[in-house]
Amino acid sequence: MLNVFPDLLNLGFFAPLLLRLALGVVFLDFGRHTLGVGREQHGALFEALGLKQGTRYVTLLGLLEIGLAVMLIIGLYTQIAALVAFILSLEAYYLKGKHGAHIEHRRHLFFLIAVISFSLLLTGAGALAFDLPL
């Protein structure tokens, strides 16, 4: 079957840019929340997992999330950032099922983040990025 809008296929190089920006904004919000209001909640999660001094891990997680957000937004080492985001989202999906009281977001969000991250891992950064396609 023919495409309804075949001229839009020429703009496909910009699709990863949109995914990158969306994922970057989500991780920026995650990091802001982790380092701010959600610090105690995330600390309780780490302690429920058996990690003592959970606030240290919360700080590391928040900084990692903000770092991933910056990398995704500017398109720097996008595939590495997407791989880390994919692993974090799968981990959050699993932990939401096991320790749901400590994580406020729904599992569906983590599933979508995993899919977007995996897509960026396969397609690369797209347009307007520091990463160059080979």
C-alpha positions as CSV (number, residue, x, y, z in Angstrom):
1,M,0.0,0.0,0.0
2,L,1.3,3.5,-0.8
3,N,2.0,6.0,1.9
4,V,-0.6,8.7,2.3
5,F,2.0,11.4,2.8
6,P,5.1,10.2,0.9
7,D,6.8,13.7,1.0
8,L,7.0,13.4,4.8
9,L,9.3,10.4,4.5
10,N,12.1,12.8,3.4
11,L,12.0,14.3,6.9
12,G,12.6,10.9,8.6
13,F,16.1,12.1,9.7
14,F,14.3,14.4,12.2
15,A,12.3,11.7,13.9
16,P,15.2,10.7,16.3
17,L,15.6,14.3,17.2
18,L,12.0,14.4,18.4
19,L,12.5,11.2,20.4
20,R,15.8,12.5,21.8
21,L,14.3,15.8,23.0
22,A,11.2,14.1,24.5
23,L,13.4,11.5,26.4
24,G,15.8,14.2,27.5
25,V,13.0,16.3,28.9
26,V,11.6,13.3,30.8
27,F,15.0,12.5,32.3
28,L,15.5,16.1,33.2
29,D,12.2,16.0,35.1
30,F,13.2,12.7,36.7
31,G,16.5,14.1,37.8
32,R,15.0,17.3,39.2
33,H,12.4,15.3,41.1
34,T,15.0,12.8,42.4
35,L,17.2,15.5,43.7
36,G,14.3,17.6,45.0
37,V,11.0,16.5,46.3
38,G,11.5,12.8,45.8
39,R,14.8,12.5,47.7
40,E,13.2,10.8,50.7
41,Q,11.0,8.5,48.7
42,H,13.9,7.3,46.5
43,G,16.1,7.0,49.6
44,A,13.5,4.7,51.2
45,L,13.5,2.6,48.0
46,F,17.3,2.2,48.1
47,E,17.1,1.2,51.8
48,A,14.3,-1.2,51.0
49,L,16.6,-2.8,48.4
50,G,19.2,-3.3,51.2
51,L,21.5,-0.4,50.3
52,K,22.5,1.6,53.4
53,Q,22.7,5.4,53.3
54,G,20.2,5.6,50.5
55,T,20.5,9.3,50.1
56,R,24.0,8.9,48.6
57,Y,22.5,6.6,45.9
58,V,19.7,9.1,45.4
59,T,22.2,11.9,44.7
60,L,24.1,9.6,42.2
61,L,20.8,8.6,40.5
62,G,19.7,12.2,40.2
63,L,23.0,13.4,38.7
64,L,22.9,10.4,36.3
65,E,19.4,11.3,35.2
66,I,20.3,14.9,34.6
67,G,23.5,13.9,32.8
68,L,21.5,11.6,30.5
69,A,19.1,14.4,29.9
70,V,21.8,16.8,28.8
71,M,23.5,14.1,26.6
72,L,20.2,13.3,24.9
73,I,19.1,16.9,24.4
74,I,22.3,18.0,22.7
75,G,22.9,14.6,21.0
76,L,26.2,13.8,22.5
77,Y,27.0,10.0,22.8
78,T,23.4,9.4,22.1
79,Q,23.6,5.6,21.8
80,I,25.5,5.3,25.1
81,A,22.9,7.6,26.8
82,A,20.1,5.6,25.2
83,L,21.6,2.3,26.4
84,V,21.8,3.6,30.0
85,A,18.3,5.0,29.8
86,F,17.1,1.7,28.5
87,I,18.7,-0.2,31.4
88,L,17.4,2.3,33.9
89,S,13.8,2.1,32.5
90,L,13.8,-1.7,32.6
91,E,15.1,-1.6,36.1
92,A,12.4,1.0,37.1
93,Y,9.7,-1.1,35.4
94,Y,10.8,-4.2,37.4
95,L,11.1,-2.2,40.7
96,K,7.7,-0.6,40.2
97,G,6.2,-4.1,40.2
98,K,8.1,-5.2,43.3
99,H,8.3,-2.0,45.4
100,G,5.4,0.0,43.9
101,A,4.9,2.2,47.0
102,H,8.3,3.8,46.6
103,I,7.9,4.8,42.9
104,E,5.2,7.2,42.0
105,H,5.2,6.8,38.2
106,R,3.2,4.1,36.5
107,R,4.8,1.1,34.8
108,H,3.5,2.2,31.4
109,L,5.8,5.3,31.5
110,F,8.8,3.1,32.1
111,F,7.8,0.8,29.2
112,L,7.5,3.8,26.9
113,I,10.9,5.1,28.0
114,A,12.4,1.7,27.3
115,V,10.9,1.6,23.8
116,I,12.1,5.1,22.9
117,S,15.5,4.4,24.4
118,F,15.9,1.2,22.4
119,S,14.7,3.0,19.2
120,L,17.4,5.7,19.8
121,L,20.0,2.9,20.4
122,L,19.2,1.5,17.0
123,T,18.7,4.6,14.9
124,G,21.3,7.0,16.5
125,A,21.0,10.7,17.2
126,G,19.4,11.9,14.0
127,A,19.5,15.6,13.1
128,L,21.0,18.5,15.1
129,A,23.3,16.4,17.2
130,F,27.0,16.3,18.0
131,D,27.0,12.6,17.1
132,L,27.8,12.0,13.4
133,P,26.2,9.1,11.5
134,L,28.8,6.8,10.0
